[in-house]
Amino acid sequence: MTYRVRFEAYALVQLHGLPSEAFDALLDRVVELVEAPWDAVVMPPGDDPAYRRTVFGSGWGLLTFHVDDSAELIRIFDLTWIG
């Protein structure tokens, strides 16, 4: 099963100004997630396993998203790049 990806408004704003290496690393990680969205950590406090977080770009980036299994959709709502 392959999931679709949607960047929510705040994440779209955060994409602006990302260095090219960060953008490439983000895309690489998102491509991995569409095949295996469960390959990420459940966000604390862990009450809803649909909210997940993962790193990208050798640990320089953090990606926060929601997985909707019934719609086969990953909604990315927060990006952080510290590189």
Contact map, one row per residue, 1 for C-alpha under 8 A:
11100000000000000000000000000000001000000000000000000000000000000000000000000000000
11110000000000000000000000000000011000000000000000000000000000000000000100000000000
11111000000000000000000000000000011010000000000000000000000000000000000111000000000
01111100000000000000000000000000010000000000000000000000000000000000000111000000000
00111110000000000000000000000100010000000000000000000000000000000000000011110000000
00011111000000000000000000000000000000000000000000000000000000000000000011110000000
00001111101100000000000000000000000000000000000000000000000000000000000000111000000
00000111111100000000000000000000000000000000000000000000000000000000000000111000000
00000011111110000000000000000000000000000000000000000000000000000000000000001000000
00000001111111000000000000000000000000000000000000000000000000000000000000001100000
00000011111111100000000000000000000000000000000000000000000000000000000000011110000
00000011111111110000000000000000000000000000000000000000000000000000000000000000000
00000000111111110000000000000000000000000000000000000000000000000000000000000000000
00000000011111111100000000000000000000000000000000000000000000000000000000000111000
00000000001111111100001000000000000000000000000000000000000000000000000000000010000
00000000000111111100000000000000000000000000000000000000000000000000000000000000000
00000000000001111110000000000000000000000000000000000000000000000000000000000000000
00000000000001111111011000000000000000000000000000000000000000000000000000000000100
00000000000000001111111000000000000000000000000000000000000000000000000000000000000
00000000000000000111111100000000000000000000000000000000000000000000000000000000000
00000000000000000011111110000000000000000000000000000000100000000000000000000000000
00000000000000000111111111000000000000000000000000000000100010000000000000000000101
00000000000000100111111111100000000000000000000000000000000000000000000000000000000
00000000000000000001111111110000000000000000000000000000000000000000000000000000000
00000000000000000000111111111000000000000000000000000001100000000000000000000000000
00000000000000000000011111111100000000000000000000000001100010000000000000000000000
00000000000000000000001111111110000000000000000000000000000000000000000000000000000
00000000000000000000000111111111000000000000000000000000000000000000000000000000000
00000000000000000000000011111111100000000000000000000001000000000000000000000000000
00001000000000000000000001111111110000000000000000000000000000000000000000000000000
00000000000000000000000000111111111000000000000000000000000000000000000000000000000
00000000000000000000000000011111111110000000000000000000000000000000000000000000000
00000000000000000000000000001111111111100000000000000000000000000000000000000000000
01111000000000000000000000000111111110000000000000000000000000000000000001000000000
11100000000000000000000000000011111110000000000000000000000000000000000000000000000
00000000000000000000000000000001111111100000000000000000000000000000000000000000000
00100000000000000000000000000001111111110000000000000000000000000010000001000000000
00000000000000000000000000000000100111111000000000000000000000000000000000000000000
00000000000000000000000000000000100111111000000000000000000000000000000000000000000
00000000000000000000000000000000000011111100000000011100000000000000000000000000000
00000000000000000000000000000000000001111110000000011100000000000000000000000000000
00000000000000000000000000000000000000011111010111111000000000000000000000000000000
00000000000000000000000000000000000000001111110110111000000000000000000000000000000
00000000000000000000000000000000000000000111111000000000000000000000000000000000000
00000000000000000000000000000000000000000011111000000000000000000000000000000000000
00000000000000000000000000000000000000000111111110000000000000000000000000000000000
00000000000000000000000000000000000000000001111110000000000000000000000000000000000
00000000000000000000000000000000000000000110011111100000000000000000000000000000000
00000000000000000000000000000000000000000110011111110000000000000000000000000000000
00000000000000000000000000000000000000000100000111110000000000000111000000000000000
00000000000000000000000000000000000000000110000111111000000000011110000000000000000
00000000000000000000000000000000000000011110000011111100000000011110000000000000000
00000000000000000000000000000000000000011110000000111110000001111000000000000000000
00000000000000000000000000000000000000011000000000011111000001110000000000000000000
00000000000000000000000000000000000000000000000000001111111111100000000000000000000
00000000000000000000000011001000000000000000000000000111111111100000000000000000000
00000000000000000000110011000000000000000000000000000011111110000000000000000000000
00000000000000000000000000000000000000000000000000000011111110000000000000000000000
00000000000000000000000000000000000000000000000000000011111111000000000000000000000
00000000000000000000000000000000000000000000000000000011111111000000000000000000111
00000000000000000000010001000000000000000000000000000011111111100000000000000011111
00000000000000000000000000000000000000000000000000001111001111110000000000000011100
00000000000000000000000000000000000000000000000000001111000011111000000000010111000
00000000000000000000000000000000000000000000000000111100000001111100000000011110000
00000000000000000000000000000000000000000000000000111000000000111110000001111100000
00000000000000000000000000000000000000000000000001110000000000011111000001111000000
00000000000000000000000000000000000010000000000001110000000000001111100111100000000
00000000000000000000000000000000000000000000000001000000000000000111111111100000000
00000000000000000000000000000000000000000000000000000000000000000011111110000000000
00000000000000000000000000000000000000000000000000000000000000000001111110000000000
00000000000000000000000000000000000000000000000000000000000000000001111110000000000
01110000000000000000000000000000000000000000000000000000000000000011111111000000000
00111100000000000000000000000000000000000000000000000000000000000011111111100000000
00111100000000000000000000000000010010000000000000000000000000001111000111110000000
00001111000000000000000000000000000000000000000000000000000000001111000011111000000
00001111001000000000000000000000000000000000000000000000000000111100000001111110000
00000011111000000000000000000000000000000000000000000000000000011100000000111110000
00000000011001000000000000000000000000000000000000000000000000111000000000011111000
00000000001001100000000000000000000000000000000000000000000011110000000000011111100
00000000000001000000000000000000000000000000000000000000000011100000000000000111110
00000000000000000100010000000000000000000000000000000000000111000000000000000011111
00000000000000000000000000000000000000000000000000000000000110000000000000000001111
00000000000000000000010000000000000000000000000000000000000110000000000000000000111
